[in-house]
Amino acid sequence: MVRSSFAILFFIRESRVRKDGTASIEIVLTVNGERCAFSTGKRVKSCNWDKTKQQVKGKDEEAQSLNNYLKAIKSKLYQKEAELLDRGFIITAELLRDAYFDKVESLKEKTLFEVFEEHNREQEKLVGNGVSKATYWISVYTVRLLKEFVQQKYKREDLYLRELNLNFIQSFHTFLRIDKGMAQNSSTKHLKLLKKIVNLAVANSYMAINPFITYKIEREPVEIDFLDEEELRKIINFDTPLPRLERTKDMFLFGCFTGLSYIDIKTLAPEHFEKDNTGRIWIKKRRVKTGVLSRIPLLPIAKLILDKYKGGEKLLPIQDPADINKYLKDIAILCDIKKRITFHCRSHSKIFYLLNISELSTLKNVTANDLETSYILFLSQLCNIQRTL
């Protein structure tokens, strides 16, 4: 830390005295011989100014108030000089003036929600271009949860970054688990995002260290239900007069036989289909969440579902996530399936599971009876394996 030659001078311009006899109190900053002047925003009668002591004459209330104000300015200037030196700045008179008026970005004291909103604005611009709507929604929802927590615990609208400590994230974790009734894995995504935001604040020099760095956030292992062949066949054969259940069944089966996620089915369009030189139809689409290009064969059941809804407003009229999961629960009951079915389960059906295992796993785990041989042939087509298994 290299300290500069630094001086503060208060003065009034006697050549600019108004008709009422007052003049503006101004400051001259001198740093290493370089000068910079600006007004304090206060005025005093020229006859009441002590040029030698650089303060207002008298001991009345008004004089004491003005002198205390000038002392506060001097104190803030010294504080800003120290902050600039701590951050490695080479002090100049103009830089010190800008720091006094909070125009030096790295010295502005940020609050938690200022940094969070700054992150979310940038993330919103990237929706559809590397960031999914679901990811952005999590960021927005985390802010809502944090605001509720801060209001409940601290009775405030926001907190300065310097006020954050380990107890903050511990209490927020408890708030999510107890007050909001979240499972451990649900609360994890909000806690990880909070740590990420504070890391960004550190990277931008808004704060010196991340107070949450030692707080471990761990997911609990979860046993994922998957549908076996018999259960999937029950859903395929499920017949209902209710259009909402019929549509839910079709969307779920389309997901099972393509492996596409909810958002990928919702954004599926005619341009995502192409024929190869044998006349076989493939879905060629970048995944919304990862941006990875997928090339998926359109199996007969999936094609039948597409043809069923041809001519509608959308390629596939998939319902909202909450509705489709609610209707899937009804379908499971009516099909006598003793598992909790959600749309996410479509990626854990036996067909999709087989679709995703590697060639090595296929050769290791699949036996040579007729049923399993048909699975191997099915796999060789789905995985586009160019040799006989």
C-alpha positions in Angstrom: 0.0 0.0 0.0 1.6 3.3 -1.2 0.2 6.3 0.6 -0.1 9.5 -1.4 0.6 13.1 -0.4 -3.0 14.1 0.5 -4.4 17.4 1.7 -8.0 18.8 2.2 -8.7 22.5 2.1 -12.1 24.2 2.8 -12.6 27.7 1.5 -15.1 30.2 0.2 -14.9 32.1 -3.1 -15.2 35.7 -1.9 -15.5 36.8 -5.6 -18.8 34.9 -5.8 -20.7 36.3 -2.8 -24.4 36.6 -3.3 -26.5 39.6 -2.6 -27.5 38.1 0.8 -23.8 38.0 1.7 -23.5 34.2 1.5 -20.9 32.2 -0.4 -20.5 28.5 -1.3 -18.2 26.4 0.9 -15.9 24.5 -1.4 -13.2 21.9 -1.1 -9.8 21.6 -2.8 -8.3 18.1 -2.7 -4.5 18.0 -3.4 -3.0 14.6 -4.1 0.7 14.5 -5.1 0.5 18.1 -6.3 -2.6 17.5 -8.4 -5.7 19.5 -7.4 -9.4 19.0 -7.8 -12.2 21.3 -6.4 -15.9 20.7 -5.7 -18.7 22.2 -3.7 -19.8 21.0 -0.3 -23.4 22.1 -1.1 -23.4 24.4 1.9 -23.3 28.2 2.1 -22.1 30.6 4.8 -22.0 34.4 5.2 -18.5 35.5 4.1 -18.1 37.5 7.3 -18.7 34.3 9.4 -16.0 32.3 7.7 -12.6 31.7 9.4 -10.1 31.3 6.6 -7.3 30.2 8.9 -9.2 27.5 10.8 -11.2 26.6 7.6 -14.5 26.6 9.5 -17.5 28.7 10.5 -17.0 31.2 13.3 -19.2 31.2 16.4 -20.6 28.6 18.7 -24.3 28.9 17.9 -26.3 25.9 16.7 -26.0 26.8 13.0 -22.2 27.3 13.2 -21.8 24.0 15.1 -24.0 22.1 12.6 -22.0 23.4 9.6 -18.7 22.6 11.2 -19.8 19.1 12.1 -20.9 18.7 8.5 -17.4 19.7 7.3 -15.8 17.3 9.7 -18.0 14.5 8.3 -16.8 15.3 4.8 -13.2 15.2 5.8 -13.8 11.9 7.6 -15.5 10.3 4.6 -12.7 11.5 2.3 -10.1 9.8 4.5 -12.2 6.6 4.6 -12.5 6.6 0.8 -8.8 7.1 0.4 -8.2 4.0 2.7 -10.7 1.9 0.7 -9.0 2.9 -2.6 -5.6 2.0 -1.3 -6.9 -1.4 0.0 -8.1 -2.2 -3.5 -4.8 -1.3 -5.1 -5.8 2.0 -6.7 -3.2 4.7 -7.5 -4.8 7.7 -5.8 -5.5 10.9 -7.8 -7.5 13.9 -6.8 -10.2 13.2 -9.3 -10.5 9.6 -8.3 -10.8 10.5 -4.7 -13.6 13.0 -5.6 -15.4 10.4 -7.6 -15.1 7.9 -4.7 -16.6 10.5 -2.3 -19.6 10.8 -4.6 -19.8 7.0 -4.8 -19.0 7.0 -8.5 -16.3 4.3 -8.3 -18.2 1.1 -9.0 -15.9 -1.2 -7.0 -16.4 0.9 -3.8 -20.1 1.1 -3.9 -21.6 -0.9 -1.0 -23.9 -3.4 -2.6 -26.8 -5.2 -1.0 -27.7 -8.9 -1.4 -30.7 -8.3 -3.6 -28.9 -5.7 -5.8 -26.4 -8.3 -6.7 -29.1 -11.0 -7.2 -31.2 -8.8 -9.4 -28.1 -7.9 -11.4 -27.5 -11.6 -12.0 -31.1 -12.3 -12.9 -31.3 -9.5 -15.4 -28.3 -10.9 -17.2 -29.7 -14.4 -17.0 -33.0 -13.3 -18.5 -31.2 -12.0 -21.6 -29.7 -15.5 -22.1 -33.1 -17.4 -21.9 -33.2 -19.5 -25.0 -29.5 -18.9 -25.7 -27.8 -21.2 -23.1 -30.2 -20.6 -20.2 -33.6 -22.4 -20.0 -36.8 -20.7 -18.7 -36.8 -23.2 -15.9 -33.3 -22.2 -14.7 -34.3 -18.5 -14.9 -37.5 -19.2 -13.0 -35.4 -20.9 -10.2 -33.4 -17.7 -9.9 -36.5 -15.5 -9.6 -38.1 -17.9 -7.1 -35.0 -17.9 -5.0 -35.1 -14.1 -4.7 -38.8 -14.3 -3.6 -37.9 -16.9 -0.9 -34.9 -14.9 0.3 -37.0 -11.7 0.5 -39.6 -13.5 2.6 -36.8 -14.9 4.8 -35.1 -11.6 5.3 -38.4 -9.9 6.2 -39.3 -12.6 8.7 -35.9 -12.9 10.4 -34.5 -9.4 10.2 -37.7 -7.3 9.7 -35.9 -5.5 6.7 -36.3 -5.3 3.0 -32.6 -6.0 2.2 -29.2 -6.6 3.7 -25.7 -5.3 2.9 -23.3 -7.9 1.7 -21.0 -7.1 4.6 -23.8 -8.2 7.0 -23.9 -11.8 5.6 -22.4 -14.5 7.8 -22.5 -18.2 8.2 -25.6 -18.0 10.4 -27.5 -16.4 7.5 -27.2 -19.4 5.2 -27.8 -21.8 8.1 -31.0 -20.0 9.0 -32.1 -19.8 5.4 -31.7 -23.5 5.1 -33.8 -24.1 8.1 -36.4 -21.6 6.7 -36.6 -23.7 3.5 -36.9 -27.0 5.3 -39.3 -26.1 8.1 -41.2 -23.0 7.1 -41.5 -23.8 3.4 -41.7 -27.6 3.9 -39.0 -28.4 1.3 -37.2 -31.6 1.0 -33.4 -31.5 1.3 -32.8 -31.9 -2.5 -35.4 -29.1 -3.3 -33.7 -26.7 -0.9 -30.3 -27.5 -2.3 -30.8 -25.7 -5.6 -31.7 -22.4 -3.7 -28.7 -22.7 -1.4 -26.3 -23.4 -4.2 -27.6 -20.4 -6.1 -27.2 -18.2 -3.0 -23.5 -19.3 -2.7 -23.0 -18.7 -6.4 -24.3 -15.1 -6.1 -22.0 -14.4 -3.2 -19.1 -15.8 -5.1 -20.0 -13.4 -8.0 -20.0 -10.6 -5.4 -16.5 -11.6 -4.3 -15.3 -11.8 -7.9 -16.6 -8.3 -8.6 -14.9 -6.9 -5.4 -18.2 -6.1 -3.8 -17.0 -8.0 -0.7 -13.7 -9.5 0.4 -14.6 -13.2 1.2 -17.5 -15.5 0.8 -18.8 -16.1 4.4 -20.6 -19.3 3.1 -17.5 -21.0 1.8 -17.4 -23.5 4.6 -21.1 -24.4 4.5 -21.5 -27.8 2.9 -24.6 -28.4 0.7 -25.3 -32.1 0.0 -28.0 -33.8 -1.8 -29.7 -36.9 -0.3 -29.6 -40.1 -2.4 -33.0 -40.8 -3.9 -34.3 -44.1 -5.2 -35.9 -43.3 -8.5 -39.0 -45.3 -9.6 -39.0 -46.5 -13.1 -41.8 -48.2 -15.0 -41.2 -51.8 -16.1 -42.6 -53.3 -19.3 -45.8 -54.5 -17.7 -46.6 -51.1 -16.1 -45.8 -49.3 -19.4 -48.1 -51.7 -21.3 -51.0 -50.9 -18.8 -50.7 -47.2 -19.6 -50.5 -48.0 -23.4 -53.7 -50.0 -23.1 -55.4 -47.5 -20.8 -58.7 -46.3 -22.3 -60.7 -43.3 -20.9 -63.6 -41.1 -22.1 -62.0 -38.1 -20.3 -60.0 -35.9 -22.9 -57.7 -34.6 -20.2 -56.5 -38.1 -19.2 -56.3 -39.2 -22.8 -54.1 -36.3 -23.7 -51.9 -36.8 -20.6 -51.5 -40.5 -21.5 -50.5 -39.6 -25.0 -47.9 -37.0 -24.0 -46.4 -39.3 -21.4 -46.1 -42.1 -23.9 -44.6 -39.8 -26.5 -42.0 -38.9 -23.8 -41.3 -42.6 -23.1 -40.8 -43.5 -26.7 -38.6 -40.5 -27.6 -36.8 -39.7 -24.3 -37.7 -36.0 -24.8 -38.2 -33.9 -21.7 -41.3 -31.9 -21.0 -39.9 -28.6 -22.3 -38.5 -30.4 -25.4 -41.9 -31.8 -26.2 -43.5 -28.5 -25.7 -41.1 -26.8 -28.1 -41.2 -29.5 -30.7 -41.9 -28.1 -34.2 -42.2 -29.6 -37.7 -38.6 -28.4 -38.6 -37.3 -30.9 -36.0 -38.2 -33.9 -38.2 -36.2 -35.3 -41.0 -36.0 -38.4 -43.1 -32.9 -40.4 -43.8 -32.1 -42.1 -47.1 -34.1 -45.2 -46.1 -37.2 -43.2 -45.5 -37.0 -43.5 -41.7 -38.1 -40.4 -39.7 -35.8 -38.9 -37.1 -36.3 -36.1 -34.5 -33.3 -33.8 -34.7 -33.4 -31.2 -32.0 -31.2 -29.4 -29.6 -32.2 -30.0 -25.9 -33.5 -26.8 -24.3 -31.7 -27.4 -21.0 -28.3 -28.5 -22.3 -28.1 -27.3 -25.9 -26.9 -30.8 -26.9 -28.1 -32.0 -30.3 -30.3 -35.1 -30.1 -31.0 -37.4 -33.0 -33.9 -39.7 -32.1 -35.8 -42.3 -34.3 -39.5 -41.7 -34.4 -40.9 -45.0 -33.3 -44.3 -46.2 -34.5 -46.2 -45.4 -31.2 -44.7 -41.9 -31.1 -45.7 -41.4 -34.8 -49.2 -42.5 -34.1 -49.5 -40.0 -31.3 -48.2 -37.2 -33.6 -50.7 -38.2 -36.3 -53.5 -38.2 -33.8 -53.0 -34.5 -33.0 -52.2 -33.4 -36.5 -54.0 -30.2 -37.6 -54.2 -28.7 -34.1 -52.9 -25.4 -32.9 -49.7 -27.1 -31.6 -47.8 -30.1 -32.8 -48.5 -31.7 -29.4 -51.0 -30.2 -27.0 -49.1 -30.9 -23.8 -50.6 -29.6 -20.5 -49.0 -27.5 -17.9 -46.5 -29.5 -15.7 -48.7 -29.3 -12.5 -51.8 -30.5 -14.4 -50.0 -33.3 -16.3 -48.5 -34.7 -13.1 -51.9 -34.5 -11.3 -53.5 -36.4 -14.2 -50.7 -39.0 -14.3 -51.4 -39.7 -10.6 -55.1 -40.4 -11.5 -54.0 -42.7 -14.4 -51.7 -44.7 -12.1 -54.6 -45.3 -9.7 -56.9 -46.4 -12.6 -54.2 -48.6 -14.0 -53.4 -50.1 -10.6 -49.8 -49.0 -10.7 -48.4 -48.7 -7.1 -45.8 -46.2 -8.0 -45.8 -42.4 -7.9 -45.8 -41.4 -11.6 -44.7 -38.0 -12.7 -43.8 -36.8 -16.2 -40.1 -37.2 -15.2 -40.7 -40.9 -14.9 -41.0 -41.2 -18.6 -37.2 -41.1 -18.7 -37.0 -44.0 -16.3 -39.3 -46.4 -18.2 -37.6 -49.6 -19.2 -37.5 -48.7 -22.8 -35.8 -45.3 -22.1 -33.5 -47.0 -19.7 -32.4 -49.4 -22.4 -32.1 -46.6 -24.9 -29.5 -44.9 -22.7 -27.2 -47.7 -21.6 -23.9 -48.2 -23.3 -23.0 -50.9 -25.8 -20.8 -52.5 -23.1 -23.7 -52.6 -20.6 -26.0 -54.1 -23.3 -23.6 -56.9 -24.1 -22.9 -57.6 -20.4 -26.5 -57.5 -19.1 -28.7 -58.8 -21.9 -29.2 -62.5 -22.3 -29.9 -64.4 -25.5 -33.6 -65.5 -25.1 -36.1 -64.3 -27.7 -37.4 -61.3 -25.7 -33.9 -60.0 -24.9 -32.7 -60.6 -28.4 -35.5 -58.3 -29.6 -34.4 -55.7 -27.1 -30.9 -55.9 -28.5 -32.2 -55.3 -32.0 -34.3 -52.5 -30.6 -31.3 -51.0 -29.0 -29.1 -51.3 -32.1 -31.7 -49.1 -34.0 -32.2 -46.6 -31.2 -28.5 -46.1 -30.5 -27.7 -46.1 -34.2 -25.0 -48.8 -33.6 -23.5 -49.6 -37.0 -22.7 -53.3 -36.4 -24.5 -56.5 -35.4 -24.9 -57.1 -31.7 
